[in-house]
Amino acid sequence: MAGGTGLVGGTLLQLLGGDTSYHRVTSLVRREVPTLPGVALQRVDFERLDQLVLPEVDDAFCCLGTTRRAAGSDAAFRRVDLDYVVAFARLAQRAGALRFLLVSSLGASPSSPFLYPRTKGECEAAISALGFTTVVIVRPSFLVGARAQARPTEAVALRVGQLIRPFLIGALRKYAPADATAVARTLVRAAATAPAGVMVIESDSIR
Ligand SMILES: NC(=O)c1ccc[n+]([C@@H]2O[C@H](COP(=O)([O-])OP(=O)(O)OC[C@H]3O[C@@H](n4cnc5c(N)ncnc54)[C@H](OP(=O)(O)O)[C@@H]3O)[C@@H](O)[C@H]2O)c1
């Protein structure tokens, strides 16, 4: 797991840590964090994932991500949301991973004129081209959940999303906020059931 200290990743790690179908769960972290039952923490330098060797891996889950604001520049944002994700995928692949499960975003598209969806789209394309047996890409809308640090812009977007939710029917349903716990559950289920190939789960299919 990469991104296991985040909103989706934290919930996902709790599920995986208690999942008896996994013999071992390892969370790659960049800082000191509290331990979780059933989860081994491994401090890593995300700039040097190419030098890391992991014991045998079956499934790799990636919930990494930052914001343009937190990263400080377009390039720094892309370093995390594209380069680190691809480096993590290559690391997992070297360890024998067959399945890669990625949290991307609603609207991800390599041809988007906007930084965030374009970077997410490029990341999806890069991961899909790596040759995993199964790639699962989940594209949530705004995430709902208890975040340790409030994000003012997200809070406003979320409030708007909740207000308009009753009107989001048919093709508009994918714009409704996505529950972070439901995203995590969707990933666990997909790891166990997704067939070979690339599977994209849009926000309105997250249960
Ligand atoms: N938030 C939304 O509304 C939303 C909507 C659609 C899609 N998404 C995408 O869904 C995914 C999960 O989102 P989330 O809100 O659960 O994420 P989050 O809570 O912001 O957590 C992000 C994770 O990435 C790690 N990370 C961030 N910057 C890093 C860096 N420079 N080096 C190493 N690790 C770094 C964080 O580690 P630390 O704890 O050490 O910082 C954390 O584990 C992301 O890819 C995000 O872009 C989010």
The ligand as a MOL file (V3000), in Angstrom:
LIG
                    3D

  0  0  0     0  0            999 V3000
M  V30 BEGIN CTAB
M  V30 COUNTS 48 52 0 0 0
M  V30 BEGIN ATOM
M  V30 1 N -9.9600 14.4010 -1.9380 0
M  V30 2 C -10.8360 14.2480 -2.8980 0
M  V30 3 O -11.9540 14.7840 -2.8650 0
M  V30 4 C -10.4810 13.3740 -4.0850 0
M  V30 5 C -11.3820 13.2580 -5.1420 0
M  V30 6 C -11.0730 12.4150 -6.2030 0
M  V30 7 C -9.8900 11.7130 -6.2090 0
M  V30 8 N -9.0050 11.8660 -5.1890 0 CHG=1
M  V30 9 C -7.7700 11.0900 -5.2360 0
M  V30 10 O -7.9300 9.9730 -4.4040 0
M  V30 11 C -6.6700 9.5860 -3.8530 0
M  V30 12 C -6.8010 9.4910 -2.3450 0
M  V30 13 O -7.2550 10.7500 -1.8780 0
M  V30 14 P -7.2730 11.0760 -0.3200 0
M  V30 15 O -8.0910 12.3170 -0.1710 0
M  V30 16 O -7.6040 9.8370 0.4400 0 CHG=-1
M  V30 17 O -5.7400 11.4390 -0.1100 0
M  V30 18 P -5.0880 12.1020 1.1920 0
M  V30 19 O -5.9600 11.9490 2.3740 0
M  V30 20 O -4.6490 13.4760 0.8150 0
M  V30 21 O -3.8010 11.1770 1.3900 0
M  V30 22 C -2.7750 11.2420 0.4560 0
M  V30 23 C -1.7270 10.1940 0.7420 0
M  V30 24 O -0.6100 10.4690 -0.1250 0
M  V30 25 C 0.5490 10.6560 0.6720 0
M  V30 26 N 1.3980 11.7190 0.1240 0
M  V30 27 C 1.0390 12.9770 -0.1980 0
M  V30 28 N 2.1100 13.6720 -0.6030 0
M  V30 29 C 3.1720 12.8210 -0.5240 0
M  V30 30 C 4.5530 12.9530 -0.8040 0
M  V30 31 N 5.0930 14.1000 -1.2350 0
M  V30 32 N 5.3450 11.8880 -0.5950 0
M  V30 33 C 4.8330 10.7140 -0.1620 0
M  V30 34 N 3.5250 10.5300 0.1290 0
M  V30 35 C 2.7090 11.5720 -0.0520 0
M  V30 36 C 0.0520 11.0890 2.0400 0
M  V30 37 O 1.0640 10.8190 2.9940 0
M  V30 38 P 1.2160 11.7470 4.3150 0
M  V30 39 O 0.1100 11.3330 5.2320 0
M  V30 40 O 2.5660 11.4070 4.8040 0
M  V30 41 O 1.0590 13.1720 3.8460 0
M  V30 42 C -1.1900 10.2230 2.1760 0
M  V30 43 O -0.8500 8.9190 2.5670 0
M  V30 44 C -5.6690 10.6350 -4.3210 0
M  V30 45 O -4.9850 10.1660 -5.4470 0
M  V30 46 C -6.5510 11.8060 -4.7110 0
M  V30 47 O -5.9490 12.6160 -5.7140 0
M  V30 48 C -9.2830 12.6720 -4.1260 0
M  V30 END ATOM
M  V30 BEGIN BOND
M  V30 1 1 1 2
M  V30 2 2 2 3
M  V30 3 1 2 4
M  V30 4 1 4 5
M  V30 5 2 4 48
M  V30 6 2 5 6
M  V30 7 1 6 7
M  V30 8 2 7 8
M  V30 9 1 8 9
M  V30 10 1 8 48
M  V30 11 1 9 10
M  V30 12 1 9 46
M  V30 13 1 10 11
M  V30 14 1 11 12
M  V30 15 1 11 44
M  V30 16 1 12 13
M  V30 17 1 13 14
M  V30 18 2 14 15
M  V30 19 1 14 16
M  V30 20 1 14 17
M  V30 21 1 17 18
M  V30 22 2 18 19
M  V30 23 1 18 20
M  V30 24 1 18 21
M  V30 25 1 21 22
M  V30 26 1 22 23
M  V30 27 1 23 24
M  V30 28 1 23 42
M  V30 29 1 24 25
M  V30 30 1 25 26
M  V30 31 1 25 36
M  V30 32 1 26 27
M  V30 33 1 26 35
M  V30 34 2 27 28
M  V30 35 1 28 29
M  V30 36 1 29 30
M  V30 37 2 29 35
M  V30 38 1 30 31
M  V30 39 2 30 32
M  V30 40 1 32 33
M  V30 41 2 33 34
M  V30 42 1 34 35
M  V30 43 1 36 37
M  V30 44 1 36 42
M  V30 45 1 37 38
M  V30 46 2 38 39
M  V30 47 1 38 40
M  V30 48 1 38 41
M  V30 49 1 42 43
M  V30 50 1 44 45
M  V30 51 1 44 46
M  V30 52 1 46 47
M  V30 END BOND
M  V30 END CTAB
M  END
